[in-house]
Amino acid sequence: MARDLEAVIAAADQALRTWEPVWTPFLDGALLEQAQEHLAGLAELELASRGGYPGAERQRLLLQRYDAAIDADEVAAGLMGLELGGNFLFDPAERQDFRSGLLALGAAEGELGDLWLRGDRGAQAILTAAQAAALDGRTAVVRTVEVALEARPLHELQLPAPRLPRRFQTVEASLRLDAVASAGFGLSRNRMAELIRQGRVRLNWQPVSSPSRALTEGDRVQLEGRGELQLETVTATKRERWRIELVRC
């Protein structure tokens, strides 16, 4: 991540030197937050982020000189959609399977934005326009299924519904990661434990592989495609259980 952050800092320096707006590659949530925090102290730099639709997890940063900045929506981000069509009725695939298929074709990680599933018909994704054009008309193999790739304008995609913050409480027998996360994300505890062991879950943006990891007040749990849980308060009950106030966003 240090090298990726250095690349963002170099892009910020370019924007300040040339007085021209600069888009970074797509950044995951951890790097996006780190970059925003690192650059927030530069009064002459204005930051904005875009991922192709509201609530996108992977976004690009727009870096501009504050005294020459224009509205971010007026600066062409150069994004396109990609349809990944195939029949997955008998061999269901997950997000990472599709992403791995695109990377195997030579796609660059920084050119790939969010990707979401479309049942047994495949998936859709957001990419830079150049990367989408390079993949248009090609085929990829995802698990055992041949997938046809078709570039599309963003407005032709069936974009994920905006995810609004939701505050709720749960009472759990323990503060184990799998117990709290399964309640917060609405998955079975066994499925959540499996995702944790697969490295699909992050705790405060750090990889975590132990379902029994104990959580504390203020922790944040991230699961790709399902957003983030924030543990706002943790209170012991009279029956030796834990009442947890969560915010899912």
N, C-alpha and C positions, 0 to 999 in steps of 0.2 A: 504493500500500500504506500510505502514511503516514496517509491519511484513514481507511482501514479500521482501522488500529491505534488511532487516536483514538477511533473508535466503540467499540472493545473497552474502552479505558480509561474512557470515559464510562459503560459498562455496569458496570464494576467499582466506580466511584464511586457509582453508583446502589445497588448491592448493599450497600455499606458504609453509606450514608446511611439506607436504608430497612429494613435488617436482613432483607430478603426476597431469596430466591435469584433470580438473573437468568441466562437463557440468551442467549448471543450468537447471531447468524446463523451459518450454516455457514461455516467458514474453511478455506482450502486449507492444505496442509502447511506452506508457508513462513510464512504469517501466523500459523498456530497456534503454531509454534515461537517466532516472534518475540514473540507476545503472552505466552506462558508465561514466556519469559525476562524480559520487561519487568515482569511482575507478580509474579515469584517472590520479590522482595525485600519484598513487603508481608506482614508477619507476620500481620496481622489478616484476610487474605484467603485463602480456600481455593479451589483450582481442581480441576476435574474435566472430562474431555472425553468426549463420546459422539457416535457417528456412525450408530447404528442397528444395528451389528453389529461384532464384534471385527475389528480391523484396517482399519476404514474410513479412507479417505484424507482425505475432507472431514468435519470434525467440528465440533460446537458446544461452546463452553466453558460450563460451569456455574460461576458466580461467587457465592460465599457468604461471609458473615462467619464467621471460624474458630470463634468462640465461640457461634455459633448454627447451625452447619452440620449437615445431616442427610445420610444416605447418598445419593449421586447417583442410585442406581437407584430411590430412593423419591420423587424429584422428577420429576414428569411432564415428559418432554421434548417431548411433542406431535409425534411423528413418525408418518408413514404411508408405505406403499409405493405405487408407481404402476407399473402394467403399460402398456407401450407396444407394442401388438400390430400387426403388419403383415407382409406377405410380401416379404422382402428377398432371395429366391432369385436374382432377376435384376438386382438393384441393391443390392449389399451396402453397408451403412452402418457408420460408425464412431461411437464414443462422442460425439465433438464434434458430429456431425450431429444426433444425438438431443437433445443439450443445446441446440443452436442452435434446433431446432424448438420446444422448450419455451419458450425465451426469446422467440421470435417470437410466441408466444401471450400474452406478458405476464408470464410467470413471473419472479420476482426471483432474481438470482444467489444471494443469501444464504439463499434458501429451498430451494435445491437441494443435496442431499447427493451421495453416490456414485451413479453410473449404470454399469451393466454390460450387455454384450450377451448375447443368447440365441440365438446362431446366426442362422439366416435368419428367425426368428420375431419379431424386434424386440429389446426391451430391458426392463429393470426399473430402477427408481430409488427412492431414499429422499428424501422431501421433508418439510417441516413439514406438520402435519395440515391447517392452513388452506390451504396452497398446493395440496395434493393434492385437497382438496375443491373448490377453485376450478377445477381442471383435469378433474375426474371427468366422464366422459361426453362430453368434447369430442374433436375430431379435430385432428391436426397433420399437416403434410406434411414428411416427412424424405426428402431427396433427391427422388425422384419418387414416393414411396410414401405413401399415406394411412394414418395411424396412429391407431388407436383408443386412447384413454386411459381407464384404469380404476383408481380408487383401491382399495387393498387393505391390510389389516392387515399389519404386518411379518412375522408368523409364516406368512403365506401366500406369501411371496416365496421364490424359490430363491436364497438369499443366496450370495455368493462364499465359497469355502472359506477358512478362516483361513490366512494366509500366515505360516509360521514362519521365523525367521532361518535362513539356510543359509550355511555357510562353505565356500569351495572355492578352488582355485588354477587359474590359467590361464597359459600361456606365450604371449606375443605378440611379433611382430616390431617393434611400435612401441607407443607409449602414446597413439595417436590415440583420440579419443573414440569414433568409430564402431567401431574394432577392439575396444576393451575392453568397450563397452556391448553390442555384438552377442554377445560371449562370455558376458557376465554375464546378459543378459536372454533368451538363447536365440533370437535372431532372426538372419536373414542380415545380412551386413554392408551389402548394398545397401539392404535395408529399413530398417536402423537409420539409415543416412545420409539416407534419404528423410525419416524421422521428425524427424531433427535439423533438416534444412532447412525443414521445415514448422513449426518452433517447438514441437514436442511434447515435447522433452527439455529438462530443466533441469540446470545444473551448479551445485551448492551453492545451489540454489533460484533461481539467476539464469538468465534466458533465454539460450540459446546456439544459434547457427545454423550454425556451422562444423563439419563432421564431422572436420576435421583438427586440431581443438583438442587440444593436448597435456594429458594429465592428470598429476597428481602424487599422491604419497602423502597420504592424508587427504581427498582429494576425494570428493564424494558426487554421484551421478548419479540424477536422478529421471525416471521415465517413467510418465505417468498410466496407471493400471490395472495396472501391473506392479511397482509399489513402488520401492524405492531400492537402489542399489549403493553400497557403501562400500569404497574402496581402503584396506585396512589396511596392507599393506606392498608395496613395489615394489623388486625386487632384480634387478640385471643378472646375466645368466648368462654362462658362458664363451664361448658362441657368439653373443654380442652380441644377445641377445634379452632379454625382460623377464619375470620370474616375478612374478605379481601375486596377492596373497591378497585375495580379495573376500568381503564379507558382503552377501548379498541379503536384504532384509527388506521 
